[in-house]
């Protein structure tokens, strides 16, 4: 199966272009320790890989959620050190599910630049089936698209996985059904067990301050818990389904 290599091959300019940020932003995050240092190649040129790209996307999404750099540092410190670029992309996608629509407009040329590869009509159809993008300018080669840049990275990684178009649609329907159910139940639990008691004690300044702190950090904490629980459950299910006798 042909997949994106894990070798660090991107220069800082290429990394910034793929992530849709400035080189200055990349270097700032690096100085804060939010991005691992690049691999140093010939002539002392730093090279970055898919892990840097996925981590950069996660940092940007957490900032979009309103988290401070200090909070992002704490969040990243809690993640397992051996997370792959794919795992980081999953984290980012789930974090983004709490945010308002963050879609961006892009031409076909811009889409391919962000994807880091050429994209056929079949590739576009598969990305659309995954909910990564939708066409806004027709099916022409230079037509426009509305896309989620974070989901794009994850979707491009899945393009080379031999899964039928129909299977992608069915998998997406399953994920939407169960994530919406989980979101509904978690919202009900928060409302009944946290919000309603807060309303009864909203005259207490210390309690109000505690609730504000909880509200600021609840979404990332819940997302991280969901990711961890889902990954463990998926590993157990796959192990049971494909265990050799």
C-alpha positions as CSV (number, residue, x, y, z in Angstrom):
1,X,0.0,0.0,0.0
2,X,1.5,3.4,-1.0
3,X,1.2,5.8,1.8
4,X,2.9,9.1,2.7
5,X,6.4,8.4,3.9
6,X,7.3,9.0,7.5
7,X,10.7,10.3,6.5
8,X,11.3,14.0,7.1
9,X,11.5,15.4,3.6
10,X,9.8,18.9,3.9
11,X,11.7,22.1,4.2
12,X,10.3,24.7,6.6
13,X,8.9,26.6,3.6
14,X,7.2,23.5,2.3
15,X,5.9,22.6,5.8
16,X,4.4,26.1,6.2
17,X,2.8,25.9,2.7
18,X,1.3,22.5,3.4
19,X,-0.1,23.7,6.7
20,X,-1.4,27.0,5.5
21,X,0.7,29.0,8.0
22,X,3.7,31.3,7.8
23,X,7.3,30.2,8.3
24,X,7.5,32.6,11.2
25,X,4.6,30.7,12.9
26,X,6.4,27.4,12.4
27,X,9.6,28.8,14.0
28,X,7.6,30.4,16.8
29,X,6.0,27.1,17.7
30,X,9.4,25.4,17.5
31,X,10.9,27.8,20.0
32,X,8.0,27.2,22.4
33,X,8.7,23.4,22.2
34,X,5.3,22.7,20.6
35,X,7.0,21.3,17.5
36,X,9.8,18.7,17.7
37,X,13.1,19.9,16.1
38,X,13.6,19.0,12.5
39,X,16.0,16.4,11.2
40,X,19.2,18.2,10.1
41,X,20.3,17.2,6.6
42,X,23.2,18.2,4.4
43,X,24.2,21.9,4.6
44,X,22.5,22.1,7.9
45,X,19.0,22.3,6.3
46,X,16.2,21.2,8.6
47,X,13.7,18.7,7.2
48,X,10.2,18.0,8.6
49,X,7.9,15.0,8.2
50,X,4.2,14.1,8.4
51,X,4.3,14.1,12.2
52,X,5.3,17.8,12.2
53,X,2.5,18.5,9.8
54,X,-0.1,16.8,11.8
55,X,1.1,18.3,15.1
56,X,1.1,21.7,13.6
57,X,-2.5,21.2,12.4
58,X,-3.5,20.1,15.9
59,X,-1.9,23.2,17.5
60,X,-3.7,25.5,15.1
61,X,-7.0,23.8,15.9
62,X,-6.5,24.0,19.6
63,X,-5.7,27.7,19.2
64,X,-8.9,28.1,17.1
65,X,-10.8,26.6,20.0
66,X,-9.5,29.5,22.2
67,X,-6.8,27.6,24.2
68,X,-3.8,29.6,25.3
69,X,-0.3,28.5,24.3
70,X,0.3,27.4,27.9
71,X,-2.9,25.2,27.8
72,X,-1.8,23.8,24.5
73,X,1.6,22.9,25.9
74,X,-0.2,21.0,28.8
75,X,-2.5,19.3,26.3
76,X,0.4,18.1,24.1
77,X,2.4,16.9,27.1
78,X,-0.4,14.5,28.0
79,X,-0.4,12.9,24.6
80,X,1.6,9.6,24.2
81,X,5.1,10.2,22.8
82,X,4.7,7.5,20.2
83,X,1.6,8.9,18.5
84,X,1.9,8.6,14.7
85,X,1.1,11.4,12.2
86,X,-2.2,9.5,11.6
87,X,-3.1,9.5,15.3
88,X,-2.4,13.2,15.6
89,X,-4.6,13.8,12.5
90,X,-7.4,11.9,14.2
91,X,-7.0,14.0,17.4
92,X,-7.2,17.2,15.3
93,X,-10.3,16.0,13.4
94,X,-12.1,15.2,16.7
95,X,-11.1,18.5,18.2
96,X,-12.4,20.3,15.2
97,X,-15.7,18.5,15.5
98,X,-16.5,20.8,18.5
99,X,-15.7,24.0,16.5
100,X,-17.9,26.0,14.2
101,X,-17.5,25.4,10.5
102,X,-13.9,26.2,9.6
103,X,-14.1,25.4,5.9
104,X,-11.8,27.3,3.5
105,X,-12.2,28.0,-0.2
106,X,-9.6,26.7,-2.6
107,X,-8.9,26.3,-6.3
108,X,-7.9,22.9,-7.7
109,X,-4.3,24.1,-7.8
110,X,-4.4,25.3,-4.2
111,X,-6.0,22.0,-3.2
112,X,-3.2,20.0,-4.7
113,X,-0.6,22.2,-3.2
114,X,-2.2,21.7,0.3
115,X,-2.5,18.0,-0.4
116,X,1.1,17.7,-1.5
117,X,0.2,15.6,-4.5
118,X,-1.9,15.6,-7.7
119,X,-5.5,14.6,-7.3
120,X,-7.6,12.8,-9.9
121,X,-11.3,13.0,-10.3
122,X,-11.6,9.7,-8.4
123,X,-9.5,11.1,-5.6
124,X,-11.8,14.2,-5.4
125,X,-14.9,11.9,-5.3
126,X,-13.3,9.9,-2.4
127,X,-12.4,13.0,-0.5
128,X,-16.0,14.3,-1.0
129,X,-17.4,11.0,0.3
130,X,-15.3,11.3,3.4
131,X,-16.7,14.8,4.0
132,X,-13.3,16.4,3.5
133,X,-14.4,18.8,0.8
134,X,-17.3,19.7,-1.6
135,X,-17.2,21.1,-5.1
136,X,-18.2,24.7,-5.5
137,X,-17.1,25.4,-9.0
138,X,-18.2,22.4,-10.9
139,X,-16.2,19.4,-12.1
140,X,-13.8,21.4,-14.2
141,X,-10.1,20.9,-13.6
142,X,-9.8,24.4,-12.2
143,X,-13.0,24.3,-10.3
144,X,-13.3,25.5,-6.8
145,X,-13.7,23.6,-3.5
146,X,-14.8,24.2,0.1
147,X,-12.6,22.1,2.3
148,X,-11.5,21.5,5.9
149,X,-7.6,21.8,5.8
150,X,-7.1,19.6,8.8
151,X,-9.4,16.8,7.5
152,X,-7.7,17.1,4.1
153,X,-4.4,15.8,5.6
154,X,-6.2,12.8,7.1
155,X,-8.2,12.2,3.9
156,X,-5.2,12.3,1.7
157,X,-3.5,9.6,3.8
158,X,-6.6,7.4,3.3
159,X,-6.7,7.8,-0.5
160,X,-4.2,5.0,-1.0
161,X,-6.1,2.6,1.3
162,X,-7.9,0.0,-0.8
163,X,-11.4,0.8,0.4
164,X,-14.4,1.0,-1.9
165,X,-16.3,4.2,-2.3
166,X,-19.5,2.7,-0.9
167,X,-17.6,1.4,2.2
168,X,-16.3,4.9,2.9
169,X,-19.9,6.3,2.7
170,X,-21.2,3.5,5.0
171,X,-18.3,4.0,7.5
172,X,-19.0,7.8,7.6
173,X,-22.7,7.1,8.3
174,X,-21.8,4.8,11.2
175,X,-19.3,7.4,12.7
176,X,-21.8,10.2,12.4
177,X,-24.6,8.2,14.0
178,X,-22.5,7.2,17.0
179,X,-20.6,10.4,17.5
180,X,-23.9,12.4,17.5
181,X,-25.3,10.0,20.0
182,X,-22.2,10.4,22.2
183,X,-22.4,14.1,21.9
184,X,-26.1,14.1,22.8
185,X,-25.5,12.0,25.9
186,X,-22.5,14.0,27.1
187,X,-24.4,17.2,26.6
188,X,-27.3,15.9,28.6
189,X,-25.0,14.7,31.4
190,X,-23.2,18.0,31.5
191,X,-26.5,19.9,31.6
192,X,-28.1,17.8,34.3
193,X,-25.1,17.2,36.6
194,X,-23.0,20.4,36.1
195,X,-25.0,23.2,34.5
196,X,-28.2,23.0,36.5
197,X,-26.4,22.8,39.9
198,X,-24.3,25.8,38.7
199,X,-27.4,27.8,38.0
200,X,-28.5,27.2,41.6
201,X,-25.2,28.5,42.9
202,X,-24.4,31.2,40.4
203,X,-24.4,33.8,43.2
204,X,-21.2,32.2,44.6
205,X,-18.2,33.9,43.0
206,X,-15.8,31.0,43.6
207,X,-18.3,28.6,42.0
208,X,-18.7,30.9,39.0
209,X,-14.9,31.1,38.6
210,X,-14.6,27.3,38.8
211,X,-17.3,26.9,36.1
212,X,-15.6,29.4,33.8
213,X,-12.4,27.4,34.1
214,X,-14.2,24.1,33.5
215,X,-16.0,25.5,30.4
216,X,-12.7,26.7,28.9
217,X,-11.1,23.3,29.2
218,X,-14.0,20.9,28.9
219,X,-14.1,20.4,25.2
220,X,-10.4,19.5,24.7
221,X,-10.5,17.2,27.7
222,X,-13.6,15.4,26.5
223,X,-12.2,15.1,23.0
224,X,-9.0,13.6,24.3
225,X,-11.0,11.1,26.5
226,X,-13.1,10.2,23.4
227,X,-10.0,9.7,21.2
228,X,-8.3,7.5,23.8
229,X,-11.5,5.4,24.5
230,X,-12.2,5.0,20.8
231,X,-8.6,4.0,20.0
232,X,-8.6,1.4,22.7
233,X,-12.0,0.0,21.7
234,X,-11.0,-0.1,18.1
235,X,-7.8,-2.0,18.8
236,X,-9.8,-4.5,20.9
237,X,-12.4,-5.0,18.2
238,X,-9.8,-5.4,15.4
239,X,-7.8,-7.8,17.5
240,X,-10.9,-9.9,18.2
241,X,-12.2,-9.8,14.6
242,X,-8.9,-10.7,12.9
243,X,-7.2,-12.8,15.5
244,X,-5.7,-16.0,14.1
245,X,-6.9,-19.2,15.4
